[in-house]
């Protein structure tokens, strides 16, 4: 599915701004709304998967929704069509996300949990650079005709759904009704514990600092990269992401996960600064690569921390709630990024990202120092 989605997404900013005449503010709003919609879907699907005691069925529904939207993109002749297709696609992502992540937490041995989530991020990201790579090849083949390229996105999408239906088997687990209370009783949310809410706060701060990757594509085009080669941005980011995620997960099973997360946050600060001031395509690509390194050092780790902090019967709810909150933060982050781009260009957008990331780093530093002090007292 990532091959399909990233093939579309790597060309979507150019398609919207150049072909359909959308503003960068509209692009930021679309990306924020799309991810916010996915977040809401993740919340409900996570709770439902806990209540039903089933994960796979919801995953099939989610991947199926994403697959049926793919023909909408080449048929789109207005921004409204793109909005509709993108929103439905993200609903599908939301429906499948929390059940899939919870399922992985149940299958993986606790002592290898970091490696398991890191491996999932690495393999997930393989599609994220194969998709843009395929987009480049097809753009060259069809002489820059984005609509013709978009038709090919439907093929891997429907193959994905078939593979999930016939190739993935879910282990038996007991149905739990306790998580259903979380959707209606806020007092029950406290039972998730301080460790879980710490992960939520840190993840939300990072989401505010790390807006949509669509702005990386626009930054490369702003630096002079031709539209045909723009998908290389996602290829570079995803290759670094894929190579870093699994080793970071393995390392997190052997040392303090928060220390690795701090390194990842520091990398994002440097990425934002480089992207703000780079005057060449090479400089932009360096910033893109560091952005991917940050993703590899943080995304699988956040998922691992959530799995560590929550019991199995509440895990779908925990992942769903985390993504629900993060999605709304991403809506704000992408809208702010789009506004700053329109007002002050890419420099203002990425400088704001560096500022938010610095605040997240400071919060992590204080929290880790307190934890170290408490352990030493014990």
Secondary structure, 3 states (H helix, E strand, C coil): CHHHHHHHHHHHHHHHHHHCCCCHHHHHHHHHHHHHHHHHHHHHHHHHHHHHCCCHHHHHHHHHHHHHHHHHHHHCCCHHHHHHHHHHHHHHHHHHHHHHHHHHHHHCCHHHHHHHHHHHHHHHHHHHHHHHHHHHHHHHHCCCCHHHHHHCHHHHHHHHHHHHHHHCCCCCCCCCCHHHHHHCCHHHHHHHCHHHHHHHHHHHHHHHHCCCCHHHHHHHHHCCCCHHHCCHHHHHHHHHHHHHHHHHHHHHCCCCHHHHHHHHHHHHHHHHHHHHHCCCHHHHHHHHHHHHHHHHHHHHHHHHHHHHHCCHHHHHHHHHHHHHHHHHHHHHHHHHHHHHHHHHHHHHHHHHHHHHHHHHHHHHHHHHHHHHHHHHHC
